[in-house]
Amino acid sequence: MHTEDNFPTESDLTLANAPTVAKSIKVWRFQDAPQEYRNLSPHGGDEDWLALVPAELADCYIGWMEPGSQFGCCDVSEHRLLDGSVVRIGAHA
């Protein structure tokens, strides 16, 4: 349900009303990401961002996250987790 001016109401924003949340990619600045994911990095201090890609999207091509893209930076490492999700880490060197 939306208001007259088409802005979502608070009830629109609950997880119960958002079935696609499980298929969302979560992106953090590297230093703000959970430590267990940061520990996967092979980049040695040059990290810029970290993304958690859910299993449902893990095998999809995500162009904006690829090495050489403006967002992807120079190097992007990929780490598959036991649940099928993937951690990607972008670094500038």
Secondary structure, 3 states (H helix, E strand, C coil): CECCCCCECHHHHCHHHCCCHHHCCEEEEHHHCCHHHHCCCCCCCCEEEEEEECHHHCCCCCHHHCCCCCCCCCEEEEEECCCCCEEEEEECC
